[in-house]
Amino acid sequence: PWRDAYLVGAAELRNGMPKIPGQGTANADTIKALTTPAFFDYLGSRLDATKAEGKAMTINVAVTDLRQQFVLILSNSALTWVQGRQTARADSTLTLARPALDALALRQTILPEAVKAGLAKVEGDAAKPEALFAMLDTFDVMFEVVEPKKAAK
């Protein structure tokens, strides 16, 4: 395996990063196939820790079509969840069907548009769920093996 890594690194230095067409890791079919708990784990893996640094929030989520309840907790730049209950101390409560939740995660819509279209309902501080979705990172399919990505100026 080490030889393969060295050969990939050498090819990258000579020719640049390969341009492989295709979708990213998050597409509608992949997201739809996840159970809701796995979906929230996925959101936790997409959380950009630098954007979440110093922020804390608690959001109740009611997934109406699946009759599921969750509490999402953002603390210490980590997103965790609890299934089967809601808390009275939540900053906000987000009520929506699973397809609307998927569309928010895929950035096919934004929360104010979903609320306006009647696909979602927010009680409490509506800025908290919006802020949470804004903290999610997107991943490139390919990445540099040898040289780190150059910082944007």
C-alpha positions, -999 to +999 in steps of 0.1 A: +000+000+000+029+024+007+041+021-029+006+030-041+005+061-019+039+072-033+028+066-069-004+086-064+016+114-048+041+115-076+014+115-102-003+144-084+029+164-083+035+158-121-001+162-134-021+179-107-051+165-089-072+142-111-104+156-124-129+129-118-165+138-128-194+128-106-215+137-077-202+145-042-207+122-013-241+137-005-268+131-030-305+127-027-305+089-030-278+085-003-295+109+021-329+093+015-315+058+023-303+069+057-323+062+088-331+094+107-306+086+135-279+079+108-289+112+091-282+132+123-249+113+126-241+124+090-250+160+099-226+158+129-198+146+105-205+176+082-203+202+111-175+227+105-160+229+140-145+263+133-179+277+124-195+261+155-167+272+179-182+290+209-218+283+198-243+263+217-279+255+209-306+229+215-332+222+188-362+199+191-369+182+158-402+165+151-402+144+119-439+142+112-442+115+085-421+091+105-436+101+139-401+105+154-388+131+179-352+142+184-333+167+204-302+181+186-275+195+209-247+217+196-220+221+222-182+222+222-182+222+183-200+189+183-235+179+172-252+152+192-287+140+194-312+121+215-341+102+200-376+097+214-381+129+234-381+166+232-369+191+258-387+221+273-354+240+273-349+240+235-340+272+217-364+262+189-386+234+177-385+223+140-414+203+127-412+189+092-414+157+071-383+138+063-381+149+026-381+185+038-353+178+062-333+161+034-338+191+011-324+214+039-293+192+044-287+190+006-291+228+003-319+224-022-339+249-001-334+271+029-355+271+060-374+304+054-385+291+020-395+258+035-416+276+062-431+299+036-441+269+014-457+251+044-431+223+044-417+232+078-427+249+110-404+267+135-414+276+170-390+296+191-358+312+178-359+305+140-323+317+136-310+287+155-319+260+130-308+283+101-275+288+119-270+251+123-275+244+086-251+272+078-224+255+098-225+224+077-195+218+054-195+203+020-168+178+009-150+175-024-149+141-040-112+144-046-085+159-023-048+166-025-027+137-013+007+155-013+001+192-011-025+208+011-052+229-005-041+265-008-059+289+015-082+314-002-069+349-001 
